[in-house]
Amino acid sequence: MVEIDAAGRTTREVNRAIRQRIAESCKEVVLRNPGARHNLAVAILEDAHIRIAGSAGYYCGGLIDGPSIEVEGSAGWGLAESMLSGTVRVHGSAGSGAAAAVRGGTVVIHGDAAARLGVSMKGGIVIVAGNCGYMAGFMAQKGTLIVCGNAGEAFADSMYATVCYVGGEIANLGTDAVIAPIDAGEAQQLEKILSTHLPATLRSTKPAAADFKKVVAGRKLWNFDKREWRTWQEAL
């Protein structure tokens, strides 16, 4: 393990130091004094564990392919945006646009997520132990989005093949989003995901998997039909 002190360094210098240590075959990197600065640990393409000892700013862990990134505080906007693979875990809360356009991997937020969680996600698993803001899952294509608490307005609006689970209340569903039943196999798989990625103390305070609401696309927007132009007009 190697430690990097971010105090007095620019973000570019910090990221260069992270990449250099990984290139030197160091697979455990601890970043001290992050100062909630933006763009930390972006575009890391190697298998390594990066622990940020504090909070991070905007776009932490964006464009990654392979590493495990752990933020011991909270994170700003655009957490893990466009990640391809790997794991991003935040012990606090995350700002707007967390896990936007992710294609794979796992994003875990122990606190709350602000607006537009998982927009346009194309794969992977996104888990929020707390609540999320409005328009979570907007135009999401694939993958699994899990909110253990409450979800804001326009949840899963204009979604395609992503499957969402909400343990609390949903302010309202977005266009073409519907509630679907959870069968025993799905509940078992959901419980496995939650037990794997949430600490036992945190998981114990959340609803049972069978009590989650499952939200999927109603498929009205999957193919354009001029007879339903009002539905498309609302969505666009």
N, C-alpha and C positions, 0 to 999 in steps of 0.2 A: 504494500500500500504506500502511496505517496500523497503528500498534502501540497496544495497550491494555495497561496495567500493572494486573494484578489485585491486586497487593499492597495490603493495607489496605482493600479494597472488599468489600462483601457480594456474594454470588452474583447477587442481583437487580440490583445496580448494574452488575456486569460484563455480564450479559446485556442490560441496557438500553443500555449503551454499544455492544455489538456491533450491536444492531438500529439504533441511531442512525447508526452509521457506514455500515451497508449502505443505510439510507434516504437517506443523503447521496451515494449512488452509488459508494461505495468497495467494490470487489469483492474486495479482498485484505486480510484482517484477521489480524494476528498477536497472539495473547494471551500476554503474558509473565507469569511468576510465577503460574501457575495454582494451585499449592499442592495439587494433587490434590483440589480441592474438588468437591462434587457439583453435578449439574444444569447443567453448563456447555453453552452453545450449544444449548439446547433450543428447540423450536418455532420454528426459523428456516424461513421459508417463501419465501425469495428465493434466486436463483442467486448464490452468493458462495463464496469459498474462505476457510475459517477454519482457521488453523494454531495449535494449542495447543502452545506451546513447553515441554513438560514432561508430567507425568502428570495424568490427570483422575480424578475420583471416580465415584460412582454416576450412572447415567442420562445420561451425556454423549451429546449428539446425539439425544436422544429426540424423537419427534413432529415430525421435520423433513420438509420437502417441497421439495427442490431443491438445497440447498447441498452443497459438498464440505467435509468436516471431516477434518482430519489431526491425530492425537494423536502427538506425538513420543516420548512415554513409554508407559506402560501405562494401562489404564482399569479402573474398578471394575464393579460389577454393572450390568446393564440397559443396556449400550451400545447406542445406536441403537434403543431399543425403540419399536415402532410407527411407524418411519419409513415415509414414503410413496414418496419418491424422493430421489435424491442419492447421495452416496458418503461412507462413513465408513471411514477407514483408521487403524489403530493400529500403531505401530512396535514396541510391546512386546506384552504379553499382556493378556487381558481376563478379568474376573470372571464370575460366574454370570449366566445369562440374557442373554448377548450376542445381539443381533439377534432378540429375542423379538417375535413378532407383526409382523415387518416385512411390508409389503405390496408393496414394490418397491425399486429401487435396489440398491446393492452395498455390502457390509460386508467389509472385508479386515483380518485380524488376522495380523501377521507372526510373533507368538509363539504361545503356547498360549491356549486358552479353557477356562474352568472348566465346571462342570455346567450342564446345560439350555441348551446352545447352540441357537439357532434354534427354540425351542419355539413351536408354533402359528404358524410363519411362513406367510404367505399369498401369497408371491411374492418376486421378487428373487433375488439371488445372495449367498451367504455363504461366504467362503473363510477357512480357518484354515491357516496354513503349518505349524503345529506340531501338538500333540495337543489333544484335547478330553475333558472329563469325562463323567460319566454322564448318561443321558437326553437326549442331543443329538437334536434333531429330533422330540421328543415331540409327538404330535398335529399335526405340520406338515401344512399343507393343499396348498400349491403352492410353486413355486420350486425352486432348486438349492442344496444344501448340500454343501460340499467340505471335507474334512479331509485334509490331506496326510500327517499323522502317524498316531498311534494314536487310537482312539475308545474311550470308557469303556463301562460296562455299560448295558444296556437301550437300545441305540442304535436310533433310529427307531421307538420304541415307539408303537403305535396311529397310525401315520402314514397320510395319505391320498394325495395325488398328488405330493408332493415327491419329487424324485430326489436321492439322496445318493451321494457318492463318497468312498471312504476309501483313502488310499495305504498305510497301515500295517496294524496288527492291530486287530481289533474284539474287545473283551472278551467281549461277547455281544450278540446281537440282541434287541430288544424284541419285544413281542407283535405278531404279524402282519407282521413285517419279514422280508424274504427277500433272498438274494443273486441278482442277475440278471446275465446275460452283457452285456459291453460290445461293441457292434459297432464297426466301423472308423469309421463316421461320428460316433458318440458320442465315441470316443477323440479324434478330430480336433477336435471342438467343445470337449471338456474341455481339451485342450492349448492351444487358442486362448484360452480364458478364463484359464487359469493364466499363460500368457505375457503376456497383456494386463495382468493385475492384480498379479502378483508381480515384484519386481525380478529381473533376470537372475541375479544372484549367489545369490539365495534359491531361485529356480526350479531352478537347476542341481543343487541338493543334494536335490531331491525325486524321487520315483519317476516313471517315464514314465507318461503318461496311460493307456496300454493296460494297465498293471499295477495300476491302481486297482480296488478292489472297488465294484461298483454295488449299491446297496441301494434297494429299492422296497417298497411295500406288497404283501402277499400277497392283499389284498382280502377276506379272510375277515370282516373287521369292517365292510366297506362297507355291507352290508345285514344286518339282524338276521334270524337264523334260530333258532327255538327249539330245533332239534335240535343247535345248537352253543352252547348256553347256558353251558357250562363255559368256553369261550373268552371269551365276553363277561364272565362273572363274574371271570375273571382280569384282564381289561383294566380293568374298572371298580372 
